[in-house]
Amino acid sequence: MSSTHIYAFTWDECIKKYEKAREFNDYTRLSYIYLKSTKNCLVKFRNFLIQNPDPEFTVKAMSNNIALLEKYMNNLMPNYSFPKNNLEQIPKYLEMNSSKPILNKEYTYFVKFDKSCNGVHAKNRIYTAKHCNISNSKNLHFDLNYIETKDSSKLKIAKLDLNKKGVFKYYSMSKEGMFYDVLLEEKDCKFYKAKNNPTGINLSLDLADLNKKSEIRSTCLAIPSNSGGGVFQDGKLVAIISKTVFSKEKFLYSIVEPILEVEEQ
């Protein structure tokens, strides 16, 4: 592949990310996330141009584009509910400069189901969301299902501690999105127990939700098509992501389903 093709492919990828940001223009947090991803793409593209100059794309033009995106992002900040939460891509391979890149073990714990849902393999079970209706899965409680596996995962489970922060990890399973093939990680997630009064847009509401007296909510977002993603504390699986609740353009909260029952804390 020629350098021209590499440039074009990289530039096209950045444009796709920007178009996604425009698509979610009415959703402040999603727009911010996609603008940030576009900026990161342009920074990489600019760094590549510094090493490999090309008359079609100038470093100055890329710097101007990056500055413009930063301006857009700063304008969104006052309405950005949780600016301290960091949504990042988890690298699929480690030691990329070596002759044999090493697969990041994080990826061995996650399963992508055809029904736009995640699954997380811990010990001898794959945990997922009940509303995903994955075949051969059994219900553990409320919106938490599991599939028995013959092989055992090294990932351990633990009880969710409401007094500790956690991490969301998941694939965004929307095939129209840009994160379908890469794991996302959002840190500094806070958790709290709330009375089960459904609010906002909750498209996957079912009887399992209505039977709850209370539910565990999180301040972390988890962008669309995240069901069945993992919630971690101290490197252990403590819950799965059940759903994300919006009201118009405003993110309200995410609902998580603990692997083990959580007592009042």
N, C-alpha and C positions, 0 to 999 in steps of 0.2 A: 504493500500500500504506500503510495507517495505521500510526501509531507502535505501536499495540497489537500488530499483526501482526509488526512488526519485533522487539518485545520477546520475543514468544512464540517466534519463530523462533530468535532468539539463545539464549534460555534452553534451548530444546529441543536445540540443537546442543551446548551445554555438558553437558546431561544425557546425550546420546549418548556423548560422550567419557568421562564418568565411568563409564557402564555398560561401556564397553570396558575401562577400568582394572580393574573388578571381574571381568570375564570372564577377564583374565590375572592373577588374584590369585595363582596358583601360580607365576608366572614373575616373579621379583623385578624384573628389569631392565625387562621390558615393562610391568609394572604401574607402575613409576616413571615411565616415558616418558609413558604415558597420563594419569597423575595430573598430571604437569607440563603436558601439553597442556590438561587440564581447568582447571587453575589459570589458565593464560594466557587461556583463553576467558572465565573469570569476571572476570578483571581488566579485559578489554576491555568486558565487559558492565557492570561497575560504573562504569567511566569514562563509558560512554554514559548510564547512569542519572543520573550527576552533572549532565550537561548537559541531560538530558531526564527529569525526575522522573516516577515513575508509582506510584500507590498499591499496585499488585500486587507490585512488587519494590522493596525498600528498599536503599539503599546499605549500611546497617548489616548487613543480612542477608547481602549479598554478601561483605562484609568478614569476617563470621563463617565463611562457607563457605570462603573463601580461607585463613583461619587454620587451619581444620580440615584442609584438604588439605595444607598445609605440615607439620602435625603428622604426618599419614600418611606423607608423603615423608621426613621426618626419621627416622621409625621404620624405614623401609626402607633408609636409607643404609648401616648397618653391613654389610648383605648385598649392596649394590650394587657389582658388580665393578669398574666403571670410571667412578666419579662425575665425573672430570675431562673425560670425553668429552661434547661438546655436540651434541645432536641438535636441529636447527632446521629450520623450513620455509623454503624459498627463495622469496621473493616472485615471483609470476608477472609482475607489472607494476611498472614504475618510474614515478616521478612521478605517483602516483595523483591528486594534487590538480589536475593539469593537465586541459585539455579533451580531450586525446588521450593517454591512458596508453600508455606505451611497453612493449612486451613484453620481458621479461628474456631476453637472448640465450641464457642457460643452457637455456631450455626448447626452443630450436630444435635442440639437440644430442641430445635424448632421444626415443625411440620407445617406445610401449606396444604390445606384441604381445598377441593374444587369449589366448595360452597362459600368462597370468600372468607374463610376463617383460618385462624392459627391453631396450632396444637403445641403443647410443651411437654417434652419427654423427661419425666423425673422418676427415678427408680424404675419400677416395672409398669408404669402407666403413662399414657399420653393424656394430659388434661386439656379440655377444650370447653367451649360454651354450649350449654344445652340447646339454646335457640338455634344453633347452627345445624341441628338435626343430622349429625354425622352418623352414618350407618355403623352398627355394631358397638356404639357407645352406650354406656350405662350411666344413669344419674346417681350422683353422690349426694347432692343437696341443691335445691333451688336451681340456679343457672349454671351449675358446675357438672359436667359430664367427664367420663374417662373411658379409655380403651386399654384393656390389658395387653401387655407386650411380652414376648418370649425373652427378648434381650433386655438387660437392665441398664439404665442410664446412670452415670456418675453424679448427675444433678440430684441434690437432696431437697426435701421439702421441710418447711418449718411453719410455725404459727405466726400469723401477721401480728406485729406489734404496732398498735395505733400511736404509740409515743415515739416511734422511730420513722425517719424518712426512708423511702424506698426508690426503686427504679422500675420504669416500664420498659419492656423490650418486646418488639413485635414486628411482623411484616405488615405493611399497609396493603391489604389484599385487593384493592381496586386495581384492575389491570390497566385502567386508563391513567392511573397515577404514575409517579416516577420512582416510587419506593417498593415496587412489587418484588424485586429481586435482592433487596438489601435490608438487613435488620436495622430498625431504628431503636434508639435508646434515649429515654428522657429521665433525667436525674432529679433529685430533691423533691420527690413526690410526697406530699403529706396526706394523711388518711384520717377520717373521722366517721363516727357512726351517726346516722341520721334516721329520723322516723320516715317510714316508707310512704311518702307523698309524691308520686310521680309528677314532674313538672317539665316544661319545655318539650322539645321534639325527641321522642323516644320510640323509634320505629319498630323495635323488637320487643315491645312490652308483651308479656304473656302471663299465664296463670301462675307460673313460678314466681314472678315479680309480685303479683297481687297477694300471694300467700305470706309474704314477708311482713313482719312487724317493723323491722328496721333493716337498713342496708349500709354497706361500707362504701363511702365515697372518697374520691381522690381529687386533688387539685391539678393533677397531670392530665393533659389533653388526650393523647392517643388519637392521631388523625384518622379519618374515616376508614372503615373496613378493617378494624383492629381486633374484632372479637376473638377470644381465645388466646390473646397474647399473654405474656408472663409478667407477673409483678414479683420483684425480688427484694430481699433484705439480707445483707451480709452474704450475698452470693447464693442464697437458697430461694427456691420457689415458694412463695407464701400465698399467692392468689393468681387468678386469671382475670383478664380484662373482660368485663361483661358487655358494657356499652358506654357510649359517650352521649351526653345530653346537651343540646343547644336550645336557645330561645332566640329566634330571629338570627341576628348576626353575633349574638353573644354566647360564648361558651359558659356553661353552668358548672358542670362537674362530670367526672367519669365514675362509673360504678364498677367495683371489683368484687369478685366472688372468692372468699378465702378458701384455701385448700383444707385447713383445719378450722374448727369453730372458734370464733373470737369471743371471749368473755367481756363483760363490761370493764372498761379501763378508764 
